[in-house]
């Protein structure tokens, strides 16, 4: 069985945020009004995290795309009182919108703050409503949502492969963020398959997992770029 | 002229005074009830508004997903430890001075639990789905442990409130002049026979023993909601006992305030005496010291651990954004109470009430400074947004407090808030019992009761 994982090469990432926009459109992530954004209620399944290091004038900034880390031992799943979130056999951390009671315990237990809560009914003004992706549920108000590694794309890829009478090959299934990345800084594939590119990168001496010291075993693996290597677990 | 019951004063003598709140109601009761219900209506309106639009109408944001509601949840559940725990411990220790205060304490427990549960429901994004916790329970979740232990606590403390109420309900059935059918039903055929008394006392003792571990588990589990995550300054082993101590602390404080009000409004100075306030004040003093000990231990281990993520939260409390709340908490939970309660001269009714009010403010702040600073400083360097509540959250908080006070007042209008039969029993039997008990501790005169070789005459 595959174990889906992502590799993000920080040396190649230009922090252009194309992944953020691609995710937004692919997954019907709702738009947030400026007043809401000012309150901190920004909606994004993947975000580019800035980290300022040092104090002026000796200051530098590092940027890091941060999707759900799809931990192998996710702190969010344990705490959900109604099992509205779980991990698929292939390692994707999922959310069942129809069951979630909106207690936001998972959002607080996630050390990466990668879970979003629908404070209001999601709004898609004007043309955006017509641009909704029919493959992805539009969430109701009051539930938690999160990155799914574009799980619907996996289903489609499986069906296509089955129709062609072949097994799922590398590159058949990639999430929208990986597909769009103009700098080709993101890779996606099966970590179990030793031949896959992600498995190869995962063995690189540059590879580290964000906040890996917490024992969450993320399946998003970063390749260090100078600054990020220090201080973070390799 | 106020209405009085003729028949009861014949049978109960001076203790008929305890039935007076049920017999006659002054107009000030209705005025106060109206004001309190005003808050209730306002809170209900706020809740409807929140149901209509979503939790967006609160001040909550990313990453501060929990705020006033969860603070209130911990606070109310904490206060619930007033009753059952204190009353059960005093009963088991045969503390004679408990007799007139246990009822007032037990009612707090049962009523305030509803507002603890209510706070959680107010916090849910989809309250209409709350029964999913029964349909799809995940026993790994500390929140589900909460559901289990709080409902068990509600059940146990309701029984524990009801059992000692039965003989008093029978008094109301026999001497009261209203709701006869209601009291007859609730008194389940109590006639006060020797056998009935024996069974009742036995049942009360069993419940008192049962209720203590349940009460302790409740607040331990509440603390584990935070402790079981890896978030900075939540992931702490001290949280269980720390929360239990804080709970009993705020519980005693609310009991003192309730007793002072009851005594003043219903002229029960003869039942809730200064000595009760003095004793409870001493207990409160002990818990103020314990509270300081736990708070200090928690902070100093965090400081020496020097984990940057923890320190961020630590400094936000001590010197940063939450410093004013934190230091107000230290003053109201420790400095004010200890300076008042530490001296016998100021451990009066007024003194203990002032200390208790200060503690209630402080303990609410303690819960707030546990919930919010951690959430506003997550491990990922998040943009700096701060949480401040909206009118909906403030309205629901005030409404819950007011509704609790209203229900408590209502209780005093249907049941005696001081246990009549226990006070009478104390008057009849306690003296003899205590004399016997003290005799049993006393070393007898030399030579008496000295069988066995150990106590043999040394001269032999």
Interface residues (C-beta under 8 A of the other chain):
Chain A: X36 X39 X40 X41 X42 X49 X50 X51 X52 X66 X75 X77 X78 X79 X80 X81 X82 X83 X84 X99 X100 X101 X102 X103 X104 X105 X107 X108 X109 X111 X112 X113 X116 X117 X118 X119 X120 X121 X140 X141 X142 X143 X144 X211 X214
Chain B: X53 X54 X55 X56 X59 X60 X61 X62 X63 X64 X65 X66 X120 X123 X124 X125 X126 X127 X129 X130 X132 X133 X135 X136 X137 X138 X140 X141 X142 X143 X144 X147 X225 X228 X229 X230 X231 X375 X378 X379 X380 X381 X382 X383 X385
